[in-house]
Amino acid sequence: MTVEDLVPPLELCQQIPAGEFADSAFVWTQECGTKEWFVGHREDLDCRKNVVNAPPVYPAPTLAEWVSRHGNKGGDKDEYLRFLMTI
């Protein structure tokens, strides 16, 4: 299991409204050289926020973060992903 298995796919995270999950522990971002997407820990990537032309960063909330913010509406990852697809 990888960190990518714990969060929604990039395509869904790109649809999360700006400001929502701004404190999420994980984010999707790109490698500076290869532009390959990966999930990283927000604190490890804070150094990029003052860089000109820094790669984009999208919150990647875990199921636990989702449930703590929105309550337990089904409580499983599939329900969570279905909701994100409606945003």
C-alpha positions, 0 to 999 in steps of 0.5 A: 500500500502506498500513500496514493492508496489513502487519498483520492486520485489527482483528477478528483483532488483537482476538483476540490474547491479552493480553500477546502482542506487547506490543512490536509496532511497530504497534497498532490504536486509535481516533481520540479524536474520531471513534472511527474505527479506524486503525493507528498506530506504538506510540511515537506513541501512548504518550502515551495510556497515562496518559489516563483513558478512552483508546481501546483499543489492540490489537497489530498484529504484522507478518509479520516480528514473527510469524516472529521470535516463532513461527518460519517456519511457512509464512512467508506472510501467509495462514498467519499470518492462518489461525493468528490465526483459530484463537486 
